Amino acid sequence: MIAFMEQFSPIIQALLGTLFTWALTALGAALVFLTKDVSRKMLNGLLGFASGVMIAASYWSLLAPAIELSENLAVPSWFPALTGFLLGGAFLFLVDKLLPHMHMSQTDPEGPKSSWQRSVLLITAITLHNIPEGLAVGVAFGAAASGIEGAGVGSAIALAIGIGIQNFPEGLAVSAPLRREGWKASKAFYYGQFSGMVEPIAGLIGAAATVLMRPILPYALAFAAGAMIYVVAEELIPESKCEGHSDIPTIGVMLGFAVMMLLDVALG
C-alpha cells in the first residue's frame, strides 16, 4: 500500500486518503439500513474509541513531526507546535460560537439563534468537526512530501486509516438519531454520509497549503492536532458520558489510543 501511494503526488495522496475516511463515514451511516435502534452503550464505546484514536493521532502523526520539523528554524522548536496547537483549538472554539449547531445529547442548540431544525443542527455539528480530520490527513501527506523523518507516507496512511476507523461511529452518530426521529433509512443514511463529505475538501486544502507554503508546515501540523483535541474534549468524550458514569467509553479510549499508536509505529 505504501509503495502504491508513493507513486502519486501529495495532493492526490490526500484525496485518496480522505475519500477512504469519507467511505468509512458512509459505512457507519449505513447501519441504519440494518436496525432502527442502535444500542447507546455500543455508541458510547465507539465514541470513546474514536476519542482514543484522535488523541493518539494528534501526537504521533501531527505534533511529534511538527516539533521535529521545527528544530532547524529560527524560532525555538516548541514555538510552532504550541502556537499551531492553540490556534487550532481557538479556530474551532470561534466556529462553535459563530455557527448554529447541536450535539447529540443536547436539547438546546449552541451558537447564534437559528430557525434550523434539530436534525440540521445535529448534522452541522458533526460536519463542522470533520473539518480538522480531513485537514489532518491532508497536512500529513503534505508533510510526507517534505521528506522529514517521522512524517513519511506510511505515517500519513496510518493517520488516514485511524481517522477512517473513528469516522465509522461518527457516521452512525448522525444517521441513528435521524432514524429514531422517524426519517426513512435512505434519507438518514444520506445525511449521515454527507457529514463526511467535507473531509476530502479539507484534505486537499491542507495538502496544497503545506506543499505550496512549506514554512507553515509545522504550524499546520500542530493546528490540525489542536483542532482534533478540541473536538475530543468538547464533543466526543462528553457525548460518550452523557448517560452517567460508565467504564465502556473509558475502555474505548484506551483501545482507540492503542490501535492508533500501533498503526503509526507499524506503518510509520
Order of alpha helices (4+ residues) and beta strands (2+ residues): alpha-alpha-alpha-alpha-alpha-alpha-alpha-alpha-alpha-alpha-alpha-alpha
